[in-house]
Amino acid sequence: MKHFTLKLTLAAGLLGGIPAFAQGPDTAVFSRIRRAEMSSSQIPKIAHYLTDVAGPRLTASPGYKRAANWAVETMTKWGLVNAKLEPWGNFGKQWDLQGFSIIMKAPYVQPVMAYPNPWSAATNGTEQGQVALITPAQAMDTTYIAAHLNDFKGKFILIAVAGNQMKDVNFKPLAERLTDMELANMKDTYMVTREQMAQYGGYFKIISKVDVLMKSSGALGLIGAGESNNNGTVFVQGNAEHKLTAPAAIPQLSMAYEDGQKIKRLIQSGHPVELAVNIQAKASTDDIKGYNVVGEIPGTDPKLKSQLVMLGGHLDSWQSATGATDNAAGCIVMMEVVRLIDSLGLKPKRTIRIALWDGEEQGIYGSYNYAKNHFMGMDYKLKPEQSKVSAYYNLDNGTGKIRGIFTQSNKAIMPIFQKWFEPFANLGAKTVTDKNTGSTDHLSFDWAGIPGFQFIQDPIDYETKTHHSNQDNYEHLQIEDLKQAAIIVASFVYQTSIEKDMMPRKPLVKEPYVFDEF
């Protein structure tokens, strides 16, 4: 079927249907890009600075600013123009973790594995108290919480999940690559519906009420230790505590499943458990704005240089690690892409603009507000710049190599991408699917009627170990995979910049953005 499609495409080109794309890609430049990346890649250096040096990049935190400022300075040194921090709107509270310790003090002294949740309240120095148990259902029941306020005073509240959940987890591979069968049968992935978003909104409202009740009870802290937090991996993220309207809450932590189960068993067998916790955290509203990082390689064609080819990934991360695979990986690749194109002296006809997005983890804030500021308002009125963007390319599914691309139901672009992927078949990348993927920044462009694409990536251990977890560090980056991704993205971006015509567009669908109320 693929060969039949290509024959039709070539025939249409001969007949004048799509002459701009009939010639195929500039494979000579593709080869130059490939040789340069494999011989003199800067990916390890970029990765080191965005993870180890910058540290966690929680939205609006000092770590995010360190990474963002470094990216601006570095791209300026490379020769990009207009590199800057661009405010996209109001975000909310800043938060910075400045000190933390936790230890079990009774029935004996032993360290436990736990991390403060982002935007957690600070403790009043080191606070020690017994642990009280509640079930997940009780934790979401404001009536139950209100009836037991006296039981919580001066205690740490552990949400005690059911035990015996690890019977299969040790017998499944933590990392994997996509098989040919899986690639041939791609389905929509990571898609979030408005109904699901409404459910999340309801969940957050309940959590907010629970926070208020817990604080009024005099509880010392709230601890989650879900069954997914196993084998040394603890998933740590926030809800909506960054919002300026969020009520003041009690300290909140995420704990390893094994430690949570041990504490639960001790309490249930009549052995009281005490914890000593010290969370030093600074919350601030000194600067409530969010900032994207942008920079450009100017186009060289007098007629086309006002048009844009965009690429990006989100720079923000969660707090318990350094956000290496989510999503320093995407930013590393995209920064390497513009470095390659610039250092090789390539002459894109259209202007190439890189964007490293802010606030993705809280609801794709940075790219969505960028789209509203530049392309289309919530009234669906298009702004002049909307018509000038040929395509946007995104990378945000971990550290795995590129295996293909989701076209977001843009069938007209499929034969074009199929042709562009041919030189990369020996790198394992050839799948072009009309399926959709969601939950990341290309959706903001798709919403605004601009061709926006996320590449298909090998999952590696993204969902099982690194995504939003304490394991998301430099050591989990697959450097050779990132080099492969940089080669492909650089080739696609450059090719898009030199095409005679802009990329085919889908009709604009006027419907609310799925994350708009998040």
NUSE-866730 format. One line per 4 residues: number of its first residue (from 1); their letters; for each residue x, y, z of C-alpha. Coordinates in nm, 3 decimals. Last residue first. Layout:
BEGIN
NUM	a	X,Y,Z  ...
// end
This chain:
BEGIN
518	fedf	-0.684,2.268,3.328  -0.967,2.473,3.181  -0.811,2.520,2.838  -0.652,2.174,2.822
514	vype	-0.886,2.038,2.552  -0.873,2.356,2.346  -1.225,2.458,2.258  -1.345,2.383,1.904
510	kvlp	-1.315,2.560,1.574  -1.164,2.301,1.344  -0.926,2.455,1.092  -0.912,2.247,0.777
506	krpm	-0.596,2.037,0.758  -0.285,2.196,0.621  -0.035,2.092,0.355  0.322,2.205,0.424
502	mdke	0.428,2.536,0.271  0.536,2.555,-0.091  0.874,2.583,-0.259  1.037,2.365,0.001
498	istq	1.356,2.502,0.154  1.251,2.541,0.519  1.063,2.211,0.531  1.379,2.033,0.418
494	yvfs	1.580,2.203,0.693  1.331,2.106,0.963  1.301,1.748,0.839  1.679,1.703,0.814
490	avii	1.742,1.858,1.155  1.470,1.637,1.305  1.621,1.322,1.155  1.981,1.388,1.255
486	aaqk	1.881,1.511,1.601  1.678,1.195,1.662  1.970,0.971,1.575  2.192,1.169,1.811
482	ldei	1.928,1.134,2.083  1.925,0.758,2.034  2.304,0.748,2.068  2.278,0.940,2.397
478	qlhe	2.019,0.712,2.555  1.940,0.926,2.858  1.870,0.730,3.177  2.202,0.826,3.337
474	yndq	2.115,1.196,3.300  1.834,1.168,3.555  1.463,1.087,3.559  1.487,0.827,3.835
470	nshh	1.304,1.036,4.098  0.994,1.013,3.880  0.776,1.217,3.647  0.836,0.970,3.358
466	tkte	1.156,0.779,3.442  1.077,0.419,3.537  0.792,0.232,3.370  0.653,0.500,3.138
462	ydip	0.987,0.614,2.997  1.179,0.288,3.021  1.263,0.259,2.647  0.948,0.394,2.475
458	dqif	1.091,0.402,2.122  0.979,0.728,1.968  0.709,0.835,1.722  0.764,1.202,1.631
454	qfgp	0.515,1.469,1.734  0.373,1.692,1.462  0.201,2.028,1.424  0.055,2.152,1.096
450	igaw	-0.099,2.488,1.196  -0.475,2.527,1.248  -0.450,2.689,1.593  -0.556,2.367,1.770
446	dfsl	-0.288,2.172,1.580  -0.032,2.427,1.696  -0.131,2.389,2.062  -0.147,2.012,2.018
442	hdts	0.222,2.009,1.920  0.293,2.086,2.286  0.217,1.758,2.458  -0.067,1.541,2.584
438	gtnk	-0.166,1.402,2.246  -0.095,1.155,1.971  -0.294,1.111,1.657  -0.294,0.845,1.387
434	dtvt	-0.225,0.919,1.019  0.089,0.711,1.047  0.431,0.748,0.890  0.674,0.478,0.996
430	kagl	1.026,0.490,0.850  1.285,0.531,1.124  1.512,0.238,1.218  1.838,0.415,1.134
426	nafp	1.869,0.210,0.814  1.529,0.347,0.710  1.666,0.698,0.749  1.717,0.791,0.382
422	efwk	1.354,0.688,0.311  1.205,0.911,0.582  1.167,1.214,0.357  0.969,1.014,0.100
418	qfip	0.727,0.885,0.361  0.700,1.238,0.499  0.577,1.370,0.166  0.345,1.073,0.111
414	miak	0.183,1.138,0.452  0.134,1.514,0.422  -0.205,1.498,0.254  -0.335,1.256,0.516
410	nsqt	-0.314,1.507,0.800  -0.488,1.288,1.061  -0.242,1.403,1.332  0.060,1.314,1.115
406	figr	0.226,1.097,1.382  0.591,1.040,1.293  0.843,0.760,1.260  1.085,0.547,1.464
402	ikgt	1.271,0.828,1.641  1.516,0.704,1.904  1.411,0.677,2.266  1.485,0.944,2.527
398	gndl	1.133,1.030,2.634  0.812,1.106,2.448  0.850,1.481,2.403  0.984,1.584,2.062
394	nyya	0.789,1.841,1.860  0.798,1.960,1.498  0.595,2.267,1.387  0.505,2.330,1.026
390	svks	0.473,2.599,0.755  0.411,2.889,0.989  0.327,3.209,0.798  -0.052,3.184,0.798
386	qepk	-0.067,3.199,1.177  0.159,3.508,1.187  -0.123,3.733,1.066  -0.357,3.650,1.356
382	lkyd	-0.656,3.423,1.310  -0.982,3.495,1.487  -1.090,3.176,1.664  -1.252,3.375,1.951
378	mgmf	-0.998,3.209,2.181  -0.734,3.398,1.989  -0.527,3.256,1.708  -0.163,3.267,1.598
374	hnka	0.085,3.467,1.803  -0.051,3.531,2.153  -0.300,3.243,2.150  -0.040,3.002,2.013
370	ynys	0.214,3.122,2.270  -0.053,3.075,2.536  -0.094,2.715,2.425  0.281,2.658,2.399
366	gyig	0.357,2.779,2.751  0.053,2.643,2.933  0.064,2.281,2.821  -0.140,2.189,3.133
362	qeeg	0.076,2.189,3.446  0.353,1.977,3.298  0.382,2.195,2.991  0.451,2.506,3.198
358	dwla	0.733,2.644,2.983  0.824,2.559,2.627  1.157,2.558,2.450  1.090,2.724,2.116
354	irit	1.313,2.705,1.808  1.243,2.926,1.509  1.371,2.852,1.159  1.324,3.134,0.909
350	rkpk	1.236,3.014,0.561  1.495,2.975,0.288  1.730,2.777,0.507  2.094,2.835,0.416
346	lgls	2.314,2.567,0.567  2.640,2.693,0.714  2.709,2.359,0.880  2.731,2.531,1.218
342	dilr	2.384,2.687,1.181  2.198,2.371,1.081  2.383,2.164,1.339  2.334,2.413,1.622
338	vvem	1.965,2.441,1.535  1.927,2.064,1.559  2.140,2.033,1.872  1.904,2.271,2.050
334	mvic	1.611,2.060,1.933  1.773,1.736,2.049  1.862,1.869,2.393  1.515,2.022,2.428
330	gaan	1.350,1.687,2.355  1.574,1.502,2.597  1.537,1.772,2.865  1.178,1.657,2.869
326	dtag	1.092,1.447,3.041  1.388,1.218,2.968  1.633,1.422,3.176  1.392,1.591,3.418
322	tasq	1.656,1.657,3.684  1.509,1.448,3.965  1.246,1.493,4.239  1.121,1.829,4.107
318	wsdl	0.912,1.797,3.793  1.018,1.935,3.458  1.005,2.250,3.247  1.189,2.274,2.916
314	hggl	0.914,2.155,2.685  1.005,2.060,2.330  1.052,2.257,2.013  1.057,2.309,1.639
310	mvlq	0.921,2.581,1.414  0.947,2.647,1.041  0.854,3.005,0.971  0.765,3.238,0.683
306	sklk	0.906,3.590,0.656  1.216,3.441,0.491  1.012,3.310,0.198  1.020,3.590,-0.062
302	pdtg	1.370,3.726,0.003  1.509,3.373,0.054  1.772,3.362,0.328  1.574,3.265,0.636
298	pieg	1.701,3.376,0.973  1.805,3.112,1.230  1.591,3.197,1.530  1.560,3.181,1.910
294	vvny	1.288,3.126,2.167  1.274,3.031,2.536  0.927,3.036,2.695  0.856,3.229,3.014
290	gkid	0.583,3.213,3.279  0.474,3.512,3.488  0.403,3.519,3.861  0.723,3.700,3.958
286	dtsa	0.749,3.798,4.324  0.469,3.554,4.410  0.685,3.335,4.632  0.703,2.994,4.796
282	kaqi	1.024,2.890,4.970  1.070,2.533,5.087  1.248,2.382,5.384  1.088,2.047,5.452
278	nval	1.200,1.870,5.770  1.037,1.540,5.861  1.073,1.311,6.164  0.852,1.004,6.143
274	evph	0.694,0.797,6.416  0.543,0.451,6.383  0.321,0.285,6.644  0.359,-0.095,6.666
270	gsqi	0.018,-0.261,6.707  0.021,-0.503,6.415  -0.173,-0.260,6.196  0.081,0.013,6.268
266	lrki	0.377,-0.203,6.170  0.202,-0.332,5.859  0.122,0.021,5.740  0.477,0.142,5.799
262	kqgd	0.617,-0.150,5.601  0.367,-0.087,5.320  0.465,0.279,5.295  0.833,0.194,5.293
258	eyam	0.781,-0.057,5.010  0.564,0.182,4.809  0.829,0.454,4.817  0.696,0.782,4.952
254	slqp	0.544,1.095,4.796  0.520,1.394,5.028  0.283,1.676,5.123  0.329,1.952,5.380
250	iaap	-0.006,2.109,5.474  -0.196,2.336,5.239  -0.249,2.707,5.184  -0.539,2.743,4.944
246	atlk	-0.487,2.756,4.567  -0.607,3.087,4.417  -0.261,3.191,4.300  -0.229,2.858,4.124
242	hean	0.083,2.655,4.192  -0.107,2.403,4.409  -0.284,2.262,4.104  -0.176,1.898,4.126
238	gqvf	0.188,1.823,4.195  0.430,1.553,4.088  0.644,1.275,4.233  0.668,0.920,4.100
234	vtgn	0.900,0.716,4.321  1.123,0.451,4.163  1.339,0.244,4.396  1.175,-0.087,4.310
230	nnse	0.824,0.050,4.362  0.633,0.377,4.353  0.359,0.237,4.125  0.191,0.082,4.431
226	gagi	0.110,0.424,4.572  0.283,0.574,4.876  0.115,0.910,4.937  0.197,1.114,5.247
222	lgla	0.003,1.405,5.401  0.170,1.622,5.663  0.173,1.752,6.021  -0.203,1.737,6.080
218	gssk	-0.341,2.037,6.270  -0.699,1.957,6.175  -0.749,2.289,5.994  -0.463,2.200,5.759
214	mlvd	-0.622,1.866,5.681  -0.957,2.029,5.608  -0.806,2.287,5.373  -0.603,2.024,5.188
210	vksi	-0.909,1.797,5.161  -1.101,2.082,4.997  -0.822,2.131,4.741  -0.808,1.758,4.675
206	ikfy	-1.182,1.760,4.603  -1.143,2.045,4.356  -0.847,1.869,4.195  -1.052,1.555,4.136
202	ggyq	-1.335,1.753,3.977  -1.090,1.916,3.738  -0.939,1.577,3.657  -1.287,1.447,3.574
198	amqe	-1.349,1.750,3.350  -1.020,1.679,3.176  -1.136,1.325,3.116  -1.458,1.450,2.959
194	rtvm	-1.261,1.695,2.746  -1.069,1.400,2.610  -0.702,1.319,2.663  -0.512,1.134,2.390
190	ytdk	-0.182,0.983,2.500  -0.185,0.750,2.199  -0.397,0.702,1.886  -0.308,0.365,1.740
186	mnal	-0.003,0.233,1.559  -0.046,-0.105,1.392  0.256,-0.115,1.162  0.477,0.029,1.434
182	emdt	0.361,-0.234,1.681  0.426,-0.513,1.431  0.772,-0.378,1.348  0.851,-0.386,1.718
178	lrea	0.882,-0.076,1.936  1.171,-0.076,2.178  1.162,-0.188,2.539  1.264,-0.098,2.892
174	lpkf	1.144,-0.215,3.233  1.091,-0.575,3.125  0.822,-0.754,3.326  0.888,-1.021,3.589
170	nvdk	0.949,-0.792,3.887  0.611,-0.621,3.850  0.402,-0.936,3.860  0.345,-0.996,4.235
166	mqng	0.402,-0.631,4.321  0.051,-0.532,4.433  0.046,-0.746,4.747  -0.076,-0.459,4.964
162	avai	-0.378,-0.227,4.945  -0.298,0.146,4.956  -0.235,0.329,5.283  -0.263,0.706,5.242
158	lifk	-0.030,0.803,5.524  -0.133,1.096,5.746  0.150,1.243,5.954  0.021,1.328,6.300
154	gkfd	-0.013,1.630,6.530  -0.389,1.646,6.489  -0.521,1.373,6.262  -0.765,1.197,6.496
150	nlha	-0.930,1.528,6.589  -1.013,1.591,6.225  -1.196,1.260,6.192  -1.550,1.367,6.092
146	aiyt	-1.423,1.630,5.844  -1.203,1.374,5.672  -1.492,1.128,5.633  -1.718,1.396,5.487
142	tdma	-1.438,1.516,5.258  -1.406,1.170,5.106  -1.107,1.160,4.869  -0.855,1.049,5.136
138	qapt	-1.115,0.800,5.263  -1.116,0.626,4.926  -0.736,0.617,4.917  -0.737,0.453,5.263
134	ilav	-0.633,0.632,5.581  -0.352,0.551,5.823  -0.208,0.765,6.104  0.168,0.813,6.149
130	qgqe	0.310,0.941,6.475  0.492,1.270,6.503  0.817,1.455,6.462  0.861,1.798,6.308
126	tgnt	1.197,1.929,6.195  1.165,2.303,6.123  0.811,2.431,6.103  0.737,2.226,5.792
122	aasw	0.720,2.385,5.449  0.409,2.373,5.234  0.433,2.157,4.924  0.455,2.343,4.593
118	pnpy	0.612,2.037,4.429  0.563,1.720,4.637  0.833,1.658,4.894  1.026,1.334,4.837
114	amvp	1.032,0.996,5.012  1.262,0.700,5.067  1.288,0.594,5.431  1.590,0.601,5.661
110	qvyp	1.577,0.382,5.972  1.554,0.443,6.346  1.342,0.201,6.542  0.974,0.175,6.651
106	akmi	1.009,0.466,6.596  1.228,0.740,6.444  1.167,0.690,6.070  1.367,0.946,5.878
102	isfg	1.297,1.240,5.648  1.516,1.529,5.538  1.476,1.830,5.309  1.633,2.166,5.232
98	qldw	1.593,2.459,4.992  1.309,2.343,4.767  1.204,2.638,4.551  0.853,2.739,4.457
94	qkgf	0.719,3.023,4.242  0.345,3.073,4.252  0.128,3.143,3.951  0.154,3.126,3.572
90	ngwp	0.064,3.464,3.425  0.128,3.516,3.056  0.358,3.400,2.774  0.674,3.586,2.868
86	elka	0.949,3.546,2.605  1.296,3.461,2.728  1.538,3.545,2.451  1.729,3.442,2.140
82	nvlg	1.648,3.701,1.872  1.930,3.573,1.652  2.113,3.241,1.651  2.490,3.258,1.620
78	wktm	2.614,2.973,1.839  2.694,3.221,2.117  2.330,3.339,2.108  2.213,2.977,2.132
74	teva	2.430,2.930,2.441  2.317,3.248,2.618  1.948,3.174,2.556  1.982,2.809,2.662
70	wnaa	2.176,2.907,2.976  1.904,3.159,3.065  1.634,2.894,3.028  1.823,2.632,3.228
66	rkyg	1.897,2.865,3.519  1.542,3.009,3.503  1.393,2.661,3.529  1.617,2.584,3.826
62	psat	1.517,2.911,3.997  1.155,2.791,3.981  0.877,2.930,3.761  0.796,2.582,3.621
58	lrpg	0.998,2.312,3.794  1.332,2.275,3.621  1.523,2.033,3.846  1.900,2.092,3.825
54	avdt	2.053,2.352,3.593  2.401,2.198,3.606  2.315,1.829,3.610  2.015,1.845,3.376
50	lyha	2.021,2.119,3.110  2.397,2.163,3.135  2.486,1.794,3.115  2.243,1.730,2.829
46	ikpi	2.389,2.014,2.623  2.738,1.871,2.676  2.635,1.514,2.590  2.446,1.635,2.280
42	qsss	2.734,1.835,2.131  2.785,1.588,1.847  3.109,1.609,1.650  3.151,1.300,1.433
38	mear	2.804,1.139,1.437  2.627,1.471,1.418  2.841,1.604,1.136  2.810,1.289,0.928
34	rirs	2.432,1.284,0.958  2.390,1.652,0.878  2.607,1.616,0.571  2.407,1.310,0.463
30	fvat	2.077,1.496,0.495  2.234,1.778,0.294  2.306,1.537,0.009  1.962,1.381,0.055
26	dpgq	1.787,1.705,-0.041  1.436,1.562,-0.021  1.213,1.446,-0.305  1.158,1.608,-0.643
22	afap	0.782,1.556,-0.638  0.725,1.788,-0.340  0.678,2.124,-0.510  0.519,1.966,-0.817
18	iggl	0.205,1.858,-0.628  -0.069,1.816,-0.889  0.135,1.910,-1.198  0.083,1.588,-1.390
14	lgaa	0.434,1.469,-1.317  0.377,1.541,-0.947  0.048,1.350,-0.949  0.231,1.053,-1.093
10	ltlk	0.491,1.074,-0.819  0.222,1.081,-0.551  0.031,0.797,-0.710  0.346,0.588,-0.722
6	ltfh	0.416,0.674,-0.358  0.071,0.563,-0.252  0.109,0.233,-0.435  0.445,0.175,-0.267
2	km	0.290,0.232,0.077  0.000,0.000,0.000
// end
